[in-house]
Amino acid sequence: MDIVTKQLKLEELSDLKYEVHMGDSQAVHYCSIMILKFLGEYGFGSAGNSDARYMCAIGEAVVEAWEPSGLILDLSELAYEWGDRMENVFDIGHAKYGDNPFPTALIVGERSEEAIRTLILGVYSDETIDDIDWVHRDLSSAWAYIEQKLAVYDRDKRL
């Protein structure tokens, strides 16, 4: 029998780049917070499906590797206009932690904010990005959001 295979690499799915940063929580001394930043141009519509798969694969891998207590998805340097699969990216890490709390925040930039707003709230919504408590425009407010969630979960003995 002649078996034919092809070697594959995750990087073949997407031209996006990523960075991973970790920091210690100030609110809960035994917790860490991960920043997962994606950079580049997300494909328009279904052309972005492989970008979303890549983002999810990288996200699940880094969460598994470093086991943060909370996650900040930083899309501040990502160009994103349209594509429903981006919603899958928002769930990174949740399968690993199951019913345990895993706070996630999202940072948008000028090239992603409006598309993220309409993805989450709907095209015809009058609400703004400010109406979504887990979406932020800067790292400081996203970090504070995660810290606040971790403190509540710790207080309630849910961590």
Secondary structure, DSSP 4 states (H G I P E B T S, - for coil): ---------GGGG---EEEEEEEE-SSSTT-EEEEEEEEEEPPSGGGGHHHHHHHHHHHHHHHHHH--SEEEEEEEEEE----TTHHHHTTTTHHHHTTS---EEEEE-TTTHHHHHHHHH-TT----GGGSTTEESSHHHHHHHHHHHHHHHHHTT--
